[in-house]
Amino acid sequence: MRKVKDKVFAKPIEKQFEFDEDVAAVFDDMLSRSVPFYKEVQEIVKHFTCKHIEEGSIIYDLGCSTASTLLNIERDCKGLGARFIGLDNSKAMLEQAQRKIDIFNSKIELFEGDILEFPYEKATVFISNYTLQFVRPLVREKLIKKICESLEDGGLFIFSEKVISEHKILGKEMIDYYYEFKKEQGYSQYEIMQKREALENVLIPYTEEENINMAKGCGFSHCETIFRWNNFATFIAIK
């Protein structure tokens, strides 16, 4: 499918950031231009997921958006007899995902729902790319515990997040460096500031250490960073 260019924040914002029809229509372009090394992270997620797939495995993608991650994994692991399930609370995102699934004749299952309340089956892998940061901190640990409880022994939770620094000056320099990256992708200073304002109090990132400690504190036996660029990181937690 042809990407529609992201111009959502080229005009004055009227509300906080949400995954509505406007965002869903340009989301694939938004990701590729807003998340450094997005393709590489997808390949990492695919690699470790496929290493653990066997007949009857269930793979969940929480906050699946337009299903790009699951489609990428299914393409390489289609013959392994696994079920791929995408969950999102945005109807607009799921409509975009379904169009792609239909085009590629995919067997991915989509559900609209709350990732905190969804009745998960016992799974082999949970994936969450840049989703936890939108879950309120007061209930974030509740979600991680539920994910851990829903995994088979030895199962994986692979998640990617924006991260912050505990060092005030370094933290600001990291954010400035990220904004330089966005400018290189064609975003104007106005668009960058508009999006930052829209995400205020909506996207709440943790430090790298806080993410690892949260996973361990919620029942995972091990958690470590497997990829990091500046203020973006990908983690694997093992039950």
ChimeraX attribute file (.defattr): number of C-alpha atoms within 10 A of each C-alpha:
attribute: neighborCount
match mode: 1-to-1
recipient: residues
	/A:1	8
	/A:2	6
	/A:3	12
	/A:4	13
	/A:5	13
	/A:6	20
	/A:7	14
	/A:8	17
	/A:9	18
	/A:10	15
	/A:11	10
	/A:12	11
	/A:13	14
	/A:14	7
	/A:15	9
	/A:16	13
	/A:17	18
	/A:18	14
	/A:19	15
	/A:20	12
	/A:21	15
	/A:22	14
	/A:23	19
	/A:24	24
	/A:25	21
	/A:26	17
	/A:27	23
	/A:28	22
	/A:29	17
	/A:30	18
	/A:31	14
	/A:32	14
	/A:33	20
	/A:34	19
	/A:35	17
	/A:36	19
	/A:37	16
	/A:38	15
	/A:39	13
	/A:40	11
	/A:41	20
	/A:42	17
	/A:43	15
	/A:44	15
	/A:45	25
	/A:46	22
	/A:47	14
	/A:48	15
	/A:49	21
	/A:50	18
	/A:51	9
	/A:52	14
	/A:53	19
	/A:54	14
	/A:55	10
	/A:56	12
	/A:57	18
	/A:58	21
	/A:59	27
	/A:60	25
	/A:61	25
	/A:62	23
	/A:63	25
	/A:64	26
	/A:65	26
	/A:66	24
	/A:67	26
	/A:68	15
	/A:69	21
	/A:70	24
	/A:71	21
	/A:72	14
	/A:73	20
	/A:74	20
	/A:75	12
	/A:76	12
	/A:77	18
	/A:78	15
	/A:79	10
	/A:80	14
	/A:81	13
	/A:82	19
	/A:83	18
	/A:84	21
	/A:85	19
	/A:86	23
	/A:87	21
	/A:88	22
	/A:89	17
	/A:90	20
	/A:91	17
	/A:92	18
	/A:93	24
	/A:94	23
	/A:95	17
	/A:96	19
	/A:97	21
	/A:98	17
	/A:99	14
	/A:100	17
	/A:101	20
	/A:102	11
	/A:103	9
	/A:104	12
	/A:105	9
	/A:106	16
	/A:107	14
	/A:108	19
	/A:109	15
	/A:110	20
	/A:111	15
	/A:112	15
	/A:113	16
	/A:114	14
	/A:115	19
	/A:116	16
	/A:117	9
	/A:118	12
	/A:119	11
	/A:120	15
	/A:121	12
	/A:122	17
	/A:123	22
	/A:124	24
	/A:125	26
	/A:126	22
	/A:127	25
	/A:128	20
	/A:129	24
	/A:130	20
	/A:131	20
	/A:132	24
	/A:133	18
	/A:134	17
	/A:135	17
	/A:136	13
	/A:137	13
	/A:138	7
	/A:139	10
	/A:140	15
	/A:141	17
	/A:142	12
	/A:143	16
	/A:144	21
	/A:145	17
	/A:146	18
	/A:147	26
	/A:148	24
	/A:149	17
	/A:150	19
	/A:151	22
	/A:152	17
	/A:153	14
	/A:154	14
	/A:155	21
	/A:156	26
	/A:157	26
	/A:158	24
	/A:159	22
	/A:160	25
	/A:161	24
	/A:162	23
	/A:163	23
	/A:164	22
	/A:165	19
	/A:166	12
	/A:167	9
	/A:168	10
	/A:169	9
	/A:170	12
	/A:171	16
	/A:172	13
	/A:173	14
	/A:174	17
	/A:175	15
	/A:176	12
	/A:177	14
	/A:178	19
	/A:179	18
	/A:180	14
	/A:181	16
	/A:182	19
	/A:183	16
	/A:184	11
	/A:185	13
	/A:186	11
	/A:187	19
	/A:188	15
	/A:189	13
	/A:190	13
	/A:191	20
	/A:192	17
	/A:193	13
	/A:194	18
	/A:195	17
	/A:196	15
	/A:197	15
	/A:198	17
	/A:199	16
	/A:200	11
	/A:201	12
	/A:202	15
	/A:203	18
	/A:204	17
	/A:205	21
	/A:206	19
	/A:207	16
	/A:208	22
	/A:209	14
	/A:210	13
	/A:211	22
	/A:212	19
	/A:213	15
	/A:214	17
	/A:215	25
	/A:216	20
	/A:217	13
	/A:218	18
	/A:219	17
	/A:220	25
	/A:221	12
	/A:222	14
	/A:223	20
	/A:224	17
	/A:225	17
	/A:226	14
	/A:227	15
	/A:228	18
	/A:229	14
	/A:230	16
	/A:231	19
	/A:232	20
	/A:233	21
	/A:234	23
	/A:235	22
	/A:236	21
	/A:237	22
	/A:238	21
	/A:239	22
